Amino acid sequence: MIKETESPTTTRWVAIHGVSVARALSTFGTVVTIWALIFRERAEGPIAISAMFIAAALPYILFGPWVGWLADRFSTRHLVPVVAIAQGALTLAFIVDVPFWAVLGLIFIYNVIAAIENPAWQALVPGLAKPADLSRVYGLSLGYTSAAQVAAPVAAGILVGTTGYIWPFVIDSFTFVLLAVAPFLLRVNRLGHKTKPEHRESTLVGYRHLWGDPLLRSVTVLLCAFILALGAVNTGEVFLVMDVLGANETTYGFIAAVWAVGNLAGSALLGIRAISIPQQPRWLVFSLWTIGTGVLAISLSPSLWFVAIANGVTGIGSAYLHATASSILMTRTPDKIRGRVNAAFAGFMSFGNIIATALAGIAIAAFGVREVMVGCGVLSLAALLVWGGAVFRGRMDETEAVDA
């Protein structure tokens, strides 16, 4: 059986801020790269852009068990520098204007490396903060990331417009160098977990833990159903705002940025006051209700102002969702398997996202963007009604152990 390691009694706020800033800078570079690639490859058409997002999500599904095992097996200081430098070097390959199939291949490999790095960082955080502060910590971290996501599309547009397609990738590569040295500069480390030779360590323990813990199982099922229900929103919103409501590219950019501003506001609120551990399942359900209602409001919006306001509200809900889901996941997971559990959870969410993205274009083409988005909003609230009760009633003091 897996034994819990002792939780920290104090929170290392300086290290938390440092890790959050380092990851936000890396996110900034990654989003700049994403937008630069979208600008460069947009002539390939909307199906090609969808293929890019699918190529980015596939590694989290295909390699989830193994990347999580790596995050648990090796220490932060051994794993993060290697994968960060590899990702930084790979980013420079995007500078070369290769055929589109090669771009998809590079995106896939880029995200294979990211799939290793993300659970390693996620598993580190609970070792820096006492459990009662985790929702506040994740809110603070999301605040830095949201600020990066607000700035990155603007920076990408300016860089591409003034310098072309070289500097966006160079800047992203440099952010990975900063990420590689961050564990040493901040004096943070999560030790790797080794098993005795006679005990075979399971790569699938993350999936077993998610399914064996009643609350985590309920959270995972609810979020997957919610993501599937909202599948057409990411694809459809741009068509609703620009084709139906008549916005131009600049106006759409500002409306999209309002979501990130709402996300930043929600993160700021979480940074001021943490959500108590027993209340986190209820706040998770409430955040999903906020998002589902916001999406329904967006789909029914009569004007661009209405869309912007609803976008801001869904951004706040997303901040609370991220903080509560991350805190519940880490609080109920032993340190020894946090990397694998993070990777398994990301794999489930990515699977739902890919299915939803694949169906979105077909549904919108067949029924129309507003009709499909209204349907998605209704389905998301129906999913919450069906599966939300188990999460709302979930108790954080009931846990189950699983074999490693």
Contacts in CASP RR format, 6 or more apart in sequence:
PFRMAT RR
TARGET T0000
AUTHOR 0000-0000-0000
METHOD contacts of the structure
MODEL  1
MIKETESPTTTRWVAIHGVSVARALSTFGTVVTIWALIFRERAEGPIAIS
AMFIAAALPYILFGPWVGWLADRFSTRHLVPVVAIAQGALTLAFIVDVPF
WAVLGLIFIYNVIAAIENPAWQALVPGLAKPADLSRVYGLSLGYTSAAQV
AAPVAAGILVGTTGYIWPFVIDSFTFVLLAVAPFLLRVNRLGHKTKPEHR
ESTLVGYRHLWGDPLLRSVTVLLCAFILALGAVNTGEVFLVMDVLGANET
TYGFIAAVWAVGNLAGSALLGIRAISIPQQPRWLVFSLWTIGTGVLAISL
SPSLWFVAIANGVTGIGSAYLHATASSILMTRTPDKIRGRVNAAFAGFMS
FGNIIATALAGIAIAAFGVREVMVGCGVLSLAALLVWGGAVFRGRMDETE
AVDA
1 401 0 8 1.000
1 402 0 8 1.000
1 403 0 8 1.000
2 334 0 8 1.000
2 336 0 8 1.000
2 337 0 8 1.000
2 401 0 8 1.000
2 402 0 8 1.000
2 403 0 8 1.000
2 404 0 8 1.000
3 334 0 8 1.000
3 336 0 8 1.000
3 401 0 8 1.000
4 334 0 8 1.000
4 335 0 8 1.000
5 334 0 8 1.000
5 335 0 8 1.000
5 336 0 8 1.000
7 126 0 8 1.000
7 127 0 8 1.000
7 130 0 8 1.000
7 131 0 8 1.000
8 127 0 8 1.000
8 128 0 8 1.000
8 129 0 8 1.000
8 130 0 8 1.000
9 130 0 8 1.000
10 130 0 8 1.000
11 128 0 8 1.000
11 129 0 8 1.000
11 130 0 8 1.000
11 133 0 8 1.000
11 137 0 8 1.000
12 128 0 8 1.000
12 129 0 8 1.000
12 188 0 8 1.000
14 186 0 8 1.000
15 128 0 8 1.000
15 186 0 8 1.000
15 187 0 8 1.000
15 188 0 8 1.000
16 125 0 8 1.000
16 128 0 8 1.000
16 129 0 8 1.000
16 137 0 8 1.000
16 140 0 8 1.000
16 141 0 8 1.000
17 140 0 8 1.000
18 182 0 8 1.000
18 186 0 8 1.000
19 121 0 8 1.000
19 124 0 8 1.000
19 125 0 8 1.000
19 128 0 8 1.000
19 141 0 8 1.000
19 182 0 8 1.000
19 186 0 8 1.000
19 188 0 8 1.000
20 140 0 8 1.000
20 141 0 8 1.000
20 143 0 8 1.000
20 144 0 8 1.000
20 145 0 8 1.000
21 144 0 8 1.000
22 178 0 8 1.000
22 179 0 8 1.000
22 182 0 8 1.000
22 186 0 8 1.000
23 121 0 8 1.000
23 141 0 8 1.000
23 144 0 8 1.000
23 145 0 8 1.000
23 179 0 8 1.000
24 141 0 8 1.000
24 143 0 8 1.000
24 144 0 8 1.000
24 145 0 8 1.000
24 147 0 8 1.000
24 148 0 8 1.000
25 148 0 8 1.000
25 175 0 8 1.000
25 178 0 8 1.000
25 179 0 8 1.000
26 84 0 8 1.000
26 175 0 8 1.000
26 176 0 8 1.000
26 178 0 8 1.000
26 179 0 8 1.000
27 145 0 8 1.000
27 148 0 8 1.000
27 149 0 8 1.000
27 152 0 8 1.000
28 148 0 8 1.000
28 149 0 8 1.000
28 151 0 8 1.000
28 152 0 8 1.000
28 155 0 8 1.000
28 175 0 8 1.000
29 148 0 8 1.000
29 152 0 8 1.000
29 168 0 8 1.000
29 171 0 8 1.000
29 172 0 8 1.000
29 175 0 8 1.000
30 114 0 8 1.000
30 172 0 8 1.000
30 175 0 8 1.000
31 148 0 8 1.000
31 149 0 8 1.000
31 152 0 8 1.000
31 153 0 8 1.000
31 156 0 8 1.000
32 152 0 8 1.000
32 155 0 8 1.000
32 156 0 8 1.000
32 159 0 8 1.000
32 168 0 8 1.000
32 171 0 8 1.000
32 172 0 8 1.000
33 91 0 8 1.000
33 94 0 8 1.000
33 168 0 8 1.000
33 169 0 8 1.000
33 172 0 8 1.000
34 156 0 8 1.000
35 152 0 8 1.000
35 153 0 8 1.000
35 156 0 8 1.000
35 157 0 8 1.000
35 160 0 8 1.000
35 168 0 8 1.000
36 94 0 8 1.000
36 156 0 8 1.000
36 159 0 8 1.000
36 160 0 8 1.000
36 165 0 8 1.000
36 168 0 8 1.000
36 169 0 8 1.000
37 52 0 8 1.000
37 94 0 8 1.000
37 103 0 8 1.000
37 107 0 8 1.000
38 49 0 8 1.000
38 52 0 8 1.000
39 156 0 8 1.000
39 157 0 8 1.000
39 160 0 8 1.000
39 165 0 8 1.000
40 97 0 8 1.000
40 160 0 8 1.000
40 165 0 8 1.000
41 48 0 8 1.000
41 49 0 8 1.000
41 52 0 8 1.000
41 100 0 8 1.000
41 103 0 8 1.000
42 49 0 8 1.000
44 100 0 8 1.000
48 100 0 8 1.000
50 235 0 8 1.000
50 357 0 8 1.000
50 358 0 8 1.000
50 361 0 8 1.000
51 104 0 8 1.000
52 103 0 8 1.000
52 104 0 8 1.000
52 107 0 8 1.000
53 357 0 8 1.000
54 354 0 8 1.000
54 357 0 8 1.000
54 358 0 8 1.000
55 104 0 8 1.000
55 105 0 8 1.000
55 107 0 8 1.000
55 108 0 8 1.000
55 111 0 8 1.000
56 107 0 8 1.000
56 108 0 8 1.000
56 110 0 8 1.000
56 111 0 8 1.000
57 111 0 8 1.000
57 350 0 8 1.000
57 353 0 8 1.000
57 354 0 8 1.000
57 357 0 8 1.000
58 108 0 8 1.000
58 111 0 8 1.000
58 350 0 8 1.000
58 354 0 8 1.000
59 67 0 8 1.000
59 108 0 8 1.000
59 111 0 8 1.000
59 112 0 8 1.000
59 114 0 8 1.000
59 115 0 8 1.000
60 111 0 8 1.000
60 115 0 8 1.000
60 343 0 8 1.000
60 346 0 8 1.000
60 347 0 8 1.000
60 349 0 8 1.000
60 350 0 8 1.000
61 347 0 8 1.000
61 350 0 8 1.000
61 351 0 8 1.000
61 354 0 8 1.000
63 112 0 8 1.000
63 115 0 8 1.000
64 115 0 8 1.000
64 343 0 8 1.000
64 344 0 8 1.000
64 346 0 8 1.000
64 347 0 8 1.000
65 203 0 8 1.000
65 204 0 8 1.000
65 206 0 8 1.000
65 207 0 8 1.000
65 340 0 8 1.000
65 343 0 8 1.000
65 344 0 8 1.000
66 203 0 8 1.000
67 112 0 8 1.000
67 115 0 8 1.000
67 116 0 8 1.000
67 119 0 8 1.000
67 343 0 8 1.000
68 116 0 8 1.000
68 119 0 8 1.000
68 203 0 8 1.000
68 206 0 8 1.000
68 339 0 8 1.000
68 340 0 8 1.000
68 342 0 8 1.000
68 343 0 8 1.000
68 344 0 8 1.000
69 201 0 8 1.000
69 203 0 8 1.000
69 340 0 8 1.000
70 79 0 8 1.000
70 116 0 8 1.000
70 120 0 8 1.000
71 79 0 8 1.000
71 116 0 8 1.000
71 119 0 8 1.000
71 120 0 8 1.000
71 123 0 8 1.000
71 338 0 8 1.000
71 339 0 8 1.000
71 340 0 8 1.000
71 342 0 8 1.000
71 343 0 8 1.000
72 123 0 8 1.000
72 192 0 8 1.000
72 193 0 8 1.000
72 336 0 8 1.000
72 337 0 8 1.000
72 338 0 8 1.000
72 339 0 8 1.000
72 340 0 8 1.000
73 192 0 8 1.000
73 193 0 8 1.000
73 194 0 8 1.000
73 201 0 8 1.000
74 192 0 8 1.000
75 189 0 8 1.000
75 190 0 8 1.000
75 191 0 8 1.000
75 192 0 8 1.000
76 120 0 8 1.000
76 121 0 8 1.000
76 124 0 8 1.000
76 183 0 8 1.000
76 188 0 8 1.000
76 189 0 8 1.000
76 190 0 8 1.000
77 183 0 8 1.000
77 184 0 8 1.000
77 189 0 8 1.000
78 192 0 8 1.000
79 116 0 8 1.000
79 117 0 8 1.000
79 120 0 8 1.000
80 117 0 8 1.000
80 120 0 8 1.000
80 121 0 8 1.000
80 179 0 8 1.000
80 180 0 8 1.000
80 182 0 8 1.000
80 183 0 8 1.000
81 180 0 8 1.000
81 181 0 8 1.000
81 183 0 8 1.000
83 113 0 8 1.000
83 116 0 8 1.000
83 117 0 8 1.000
83 120 0 8 1.000
84 117 0 8 1.000
84 176 0 8 1.000
84 177 0 8 1.000
84 179 0 8 1.000
84 180 0 8 1.000
85 176 0 8 1.000
85 177 0 8 1.000
85 180 0 8 1.000
86 113 0 8 1.000
87 110 0 8 1.000
87 113 0 8 1.000
87 114 0 8 1.000
87 117 0 8 1.000
87 176 0 8 1.000
88 172 0 8 1.000
88 173 0 8 1.000
88 176 0 8 1.000
88 177 0 8 1.000
89 173 0 8 1.000
90 106 0 8 1.000
90 109 0 8 1.000
90 110 0 8 1.000
90 113 0 8 1.000
91 110 0 8 1.000
91 169 0 8 1.000
91 172 0 8 1.000
91 173 0 8 1.000
91 176 0 8 1.000
92 169 0 8 1.000
92 170 0 8 1.000
92 173 0 8 1.000
93 106 0 8 1.000
94 103 0 8 1.000
94 106 0 8 1.000
94 169 0 8 1.000
95 165 0 8 1.000
95 166 0 8 1.000
95 169 0 8 1.000
95 170 0 8 1.000
97 165 0 8 1.000
98 106 0 8 1.000
115 343 0 8 1.000
115 346 0 8 1.000
117 179 0 8 1.000
118 342 0 8 1.000
118 343 0 8 1.000
118 346 0 8 1.000
119 338 0 8 1.000
119 339 0 8 1.000
119 340 0 8 1.000
119 342 0 8 1.000
119 343 0 8 1.000
119 346 0 8 1.000
120 190 0 8 1.000
120 339 0 8 1.000
122 326 0 8 1.000
122 330 0 8 1.000
122 338 0 8 1.000
122 339 0 8 1.000
122 342 0 8 1.000
123 190 0 8 1.000
123 335 0 8 1.000
123 338 0 8 1.000
123 339 0 8 1.000
123 342 0 8 1.000
124 188 0 8 1.000
124 189 0 8 1.000
124 190 0 8 1.000
125 134 0 8 1.000
125 137 0 8 1.000
125 138 0 8 1.000
125 141 0 8 1.000
125 330 0 8 1.000
126 134 0 8 1.000
126 330 0 8 1.000
126 331 0 8 1.000
126 335 0 8 1.000
126 338 0 8 1.000
127 190 0 8 1.000
127 335 0 8 1.000
128 137 0 8 1.000
128 188 0 8 1.000
129 137 0 8 1.000
131 277 0 8 1.000
131 331 0 8 1.000
132 274 0 8 1.000
132 276 0 8 1.000
132 277 0 8 1.000
133 274 0 8 1.000
134 274 0 8 1.000
134 326 0 8 1.000
134 327 0 8 1.000
134 330 0 8 1.000
134 331 0 8 1.000
135 270 0 8 1.000
135 274 0 8 1.000
135 275 0 8 1.000
135 277 0 8 1.000
135 280 0 8 1.000
135 323 0 8 1.000
135 324 0 8 1.000
135 327 0 8 1.000
136 270 0 8 1.000
136 271 0 8 1.000
136 273 0 8 1.000
136 274 0 8 1.000
136 275 0 8 1.000
136 323 0 8 1.000
138 270 0 8 1.000
138 322 0 8 1.000
138 323 0 8 1.000
138 326 0 8 1.000
138 327 0 8 1.000
139 266 0 8 1.000
139 267 0 8 1.000
139 270 0 8 1.000
139 271 0 8 1.000
139 319 0 8 1.000
139 322 0 8 1.000
139 323 0 8 1.000
140 267 0 8 1.000
140 270 0 8 1.000
140 271 0 8 1.000
142 263 0 8 1.000
142 267 0 8 1.000
142 270 0 8 1.000
142 319 0 8 1.000
142 322 0 8 1.000
142 323 0 8 1.000
143 263 0 8 1.000
143 264 0 8 1.000
143 266 0 8 1.000
143 267 0 8 1.000
143 268 0 8 1.000
143 319 0 8 1.000
146 260 0 8 1.000
146 261 0 8 1.000
146 262 0 8 1.000
146 263 0 8 1.000
146 264 0 8 1.000
146 267 0 8 1.000
146 319 0 8 1.000
147 264 0 8 1.000
149 260 0 8 1.000
149 263 0 8 1.000
150 257 0 8 1.000
150 260 0 8 1.000
150 261 0 8 1.000
150 264 0 8 1.000
153 253 0 8 1.000
153 256 0 8 1.000
153 257 0 8 1.000
156 168 0 8 1.000
159 167 0 8 1.000
159 168 0 8 1.000
159 171 0 8 1.000
160 168 0 8 1.000
182 188 0 8 1.000
183 189 0 8 1.000
190 335 0 8 1.000
193 335 0 8 1.000
193 336 0 8 1.000
195 201 0 8 1.000
195 404 0 8 1.000
199 404 0 8 1.000
201 404 0 8 1.000
202 208 0 8 1.000
202 403 0 8 1.000
202 404 0 8 1.000
203 340 0 8 1.000
205 337 0 8 1.000
205 340 0 8 1.000
205 341 0 8 1.000
205 402 0 8 1.000
205 403 0 8 1.000
205 404 0 8 1.000
206 337 0 8 1.000
206 339 0 8 1.000
206 340 0 8 1.000
206 341 0 8 1.000
206 343 0 8 1.000
206 344 0 8 1.000
207 344 0 8 1.000
208 402 0 8 1.000
208 403 0 8 1.000
209 216 0 8 1.000
209 333 0 8 1.000
209 337 0 8 1.000
209 340 0 8 1.000
209 341 0 8 1.000
209 344 0 8 1.000
209 402 0 8 1.000
210 216 0 8 1.000
210 217 0 8 1.000
210 220 0 8 1.000
210 341 0 8 1.000
210 344 0 8 1.000
210 345 0 8 1.000
210 348 0 8 1.000
211 217 0 8 1.000
211 220 0 8 1.000
212 400 0 8 1.000
212 402 0 8 1.000
213 332 0 8 1.000
213 399 0 8 1.000
213 400 0 8 1.000
213 402 0 8 1.000
214 390 0 8 1.000
214 394 0 8 1.000
214 398 0 8 1.000
214 400 0 8 1.000
215 281 0 8 1.000
215 328 0 8 1.000
215 332 0 8 1.000
215 391 0 8 1.000
215 394 0 8 1.000
215 395 0 8 1.000
215 396 0 8 1.000
215 398 0 8 1.000
216 328 0 8 1.000
216 329 0 8 1.000
216 332 0 8 1.000
216 333 0 8 1.000
218 387 0 8 1.000
218 388 0 8 1.000
218 389 0 8 1.000
218 390 0 8 1.000
218 391 0 8 1.000
218 394 0 8 1.000
219 281 0 8 1.000
219 284 0 8 1.000
219 325 0 8 1.000
219 328 0 8 1.000
219 329 0 8 1.000
219 391 0 8 1.000
220 345 0 8 1.000
220 348 0 8 1.000
221 387 0 8 1.000
222 288 0 8 1.000
222 383 0 8 1.000
222 384 0 8 1.000
222 387 0 8 1.000
222 388 0 8 1.000
222 390 0 8 1.000
222 391 0 8 1.000
223 325 0 8 1.000
223 348 0 8 1.000
223 349 0 8 1.000
224 348 0 8 1.000
224 349 0 8 1.000
224 351 0 8 1.000
224 352 0 8 1.000
225 383 0 8 1.000
225 386 0 8 1.000
225 387 0 8 1.000
226 288 0 8 1.000
226 291 0 8 1.000
226 380 0 8 1.000
226 383 0 8 1.000
226 384 0 8 1.000
227 349 0 8 1.000
227 352 0 8 1.000
227 353 0 8 1.000
227 356 0 8 1.000
228 352 0 8 1.000
228 355 0 8 1.000
228 356 0 8 1.000
228 383 0 8 1.000
229 376 0 8 1.000
229 377 0 8 1.000
229 379 0 8 1.000
229 380 0 8 1.000
229 382 0 8 1.000
229 383 0 8 1.000
230 291 0 8 1.000
230 292 0 8 1.000
230 295 0 8 1.000
230 356 0 8 1.000
230 376 0 8 1.000
230 377 0 8 1.000
230 379 0 8 1.000
230 380 0 8 1.000
231 353 0 8 1.000
231 356 0 8 1.000
231 357 0 8 1.000
231 359 0 8 1.000
231 360 0 8 1.000
231 376 0 8 1.000
232 356 0 8 1.000
232 359 0 8 1.000
232 360 0 8 1.000
232 361 0 8 1.000
232 363 0 8 1.000
232 364 0 8 1.000
232 369 0 8 1.000
232 372 0 8 1.000
232 373 0 8 1.000
232 376 0 8 1.000
233 295 0 8 1.000
233 298 0 8 1.000
233 373 0 8 1.000
233 376 0 8 1.000
233 377 0 8 1.000
234 357 0 8 1.000
234 360 0 8 1.000
235 357 0 8 1.000
235 360 0 8 1.000
235 361 0 8 1.000
235 364 0 8 1.000
236 360 0 8 1.000
236 364 0 8 1.000
236 369 0 8 1.000
236 372 0 8 1.000
236 373 0 8 1.000
237 298 0 8 1.000
237 373 0 8 1.000
238 252 0 8 1.000
239 364 0 8 1.000
239 369 0 8 1.000
240 298 0 8 1.000
240 299 0 8 1.000
240 301 0 8 1.000
240 307 0 8 1.000
240 369 0 8 1.000
240 370 0 8 1.000
240 373 0 8 1.000
241 247 0 8 1.000
241 251 0 8 1.000
241 252 0 8 1.000
241 255 0 8 1.000
241 304 0 8 1.000
241 307 0 8 1.000
242 248 0 8 1.000
242 249 0 8 1.000
242 252 0 8 1.000
243 369 0 8 1.000
244 369 0 8 1.000
244 370 0 8 1.000
245 301 0 8 1.000
245 303 0 8 1.000
245 304 0 8 1.000
245 307 0 8 1.000
246 304 0 8 1.000
247 255 0 8 1.000
247 304 0 8 1.000
251 304 0 8 1.000
254 308 0 8 1.000
255 304 0 8 1.000
255 307 0 8 1.000
255 308 0 8 1.000
255 311 0 8 1.000
256 311 0 8 1.000
258 308 0 8 1.000
258 309 0 8 1.000
258 311 0 8 1.000
258 312 0 8 1.000
259 311 0 8 1.000
259 312 0 8 1.000
259 314 0 8 1.000
259 315 0 8 1.000
259 318 0 8 1.000
260 315 0 8 1.000
261 312 0 8 1.000
262 311 0 8 1.000
262 312 0 8 1.000
262 313 0 8 1.000
262 315 0 8 1.000
262 316 0 8 1.000
262 319 0 8 1.000
263 315 0 8 1.000
263 316 0 8 1.000
263 318 0 8 1.000
263 319 0 8 1.000
264 319 0 8 1.000
265 312 0 8 1.000
265 315 0 8 1.000
265 316 0 8 1.000
265 319 0 8 1.000
266 315 0 8 1.000
266 316 0 8 1.000
266 317 0 8 1.000
266 319 0 8 1.000
266 320 0 8 1.000
267 319 0 8 1.000
267 323 0 8 1.000
269 316 0 8 1.000
269 319 0 8 1.000
270 319 0 8 1.000
270 320 0 8 1.000
270 323 0 8 1.000
275 283 0 8 1.000
275 320 0 8 1.000
275 323 0 8 1.000
275 324 0 8 1.000
275 327 0 8 1.000
277 327 0 8 1.000
277 331 0 8 1.000
277 396 0 8 1.000
278 395 0 8 1.000
278 396 0 8 1.000
278 397 0 8 1.000
280 324 0 8 1.000
280 327 0 8 1.000
280 328 0 8 1.000
280 331 0 8 1.000
280 396 0 8 1.000
281 324 0 8 1.000
281 328 0 8 1.000
281 391 0 8 1.000
281 392 0 8 1.000
281 393 0 8 1.000
281 394 0 8 1.000
281 395 0 8 1.000
281 396 0 8 1.000
282 392 0 8 1.000
283 320 0 8 1.000
283 324 0 8 1.000
284 320 0 8 1.000
284 321 0 8 1.000
284 324 0 8 1.000
284 325 0 8 1.000
284 328 0 8 1.000
284 391 0 8 1.000
285 384 0 8 1.000
285 388 0 8 1.000
285 389 0 8 1.000
285 391 0 8 1.000
285 392 0 8 1.000
286 320 0 8 1.000
287 317 0 8 1.000
287 318 0 8 1.000
287 320 0 8 1.000
287 321 0 8 1.000
287 324 0 8 1.000
288 321 0 8 1.000
288 380 0 8 1.000
288 384 0 8 1.000
288 388 0 8 1.000
289 381 0 8 1.000
289 384 0 8 1.000
290 313 0 8 1.000
290 314 0 8 1.000
290 316 0 8 1.000
290 317 0 8 1.000
290 320 0 8 1.000
291 314 0 8 1.000
291 315 0 8 1.000
291 317 0 8 1.000
291 318 0 8 1.000
291 321 0 8 1.000
291 380 0 8 1.000
292 314 0 8 1.000
292 377 0 8 1.000
292 380 0 8 1.000
292 381 0 8 1.000
292 384 0 8 1.000
293 313 0 8 1.000
293 381 0 8 1.000
294 310 0 8 1.000
294 313 0 8 1.000
294 314 0 8 1.000
295 310 0 8 1.000
295 314 0 8 1.000
295 373 0 8 1.000
295 376 0 8 1.000
295 377 0 8 1.000
295 380 0 8 1.000
296 374 0 8 1.000
296 377 0 8 1.000
296 378 0 8 1.000
296 380 0 8 1.000
296 381 0 8 1.000
297 306 0 8 1.000
297 310 0 8 1.000
297 313 0 8 1.000
298 307 0 8 1.000
298 310 0 8 1.000
298 311 0 8 1.000
298 314 0 8 1.000
298 373 0 8 1.000
299 370 0 8 1.000
299 373 0 8 1.000
299 374 0 8 1.000
299 375 0 8 1.000
299 376 0 8 1.000
299 377 0 8 1.000
300 370 0 8 1.000
300 374 0 8 1.000
301 307 0 8 1.000
301 310 0 8 1.000
328 396 0 8 1.000
329 341 0 8 1.000
329 342 0 8 1.000
329 345 0 8 1.000
330 338 0 8 1.000
331 396 0 8 1.000
332 396 0 8 1.000
332 399 0 8 1.000
333 341 0 8 1.000
334 401 0 8 1.000
336 404 0 8 1.000
337 404 0 8 1.000
360 372 0 8 1.000
363 372 0 8 1.000
364 372 0 8 1.000
END
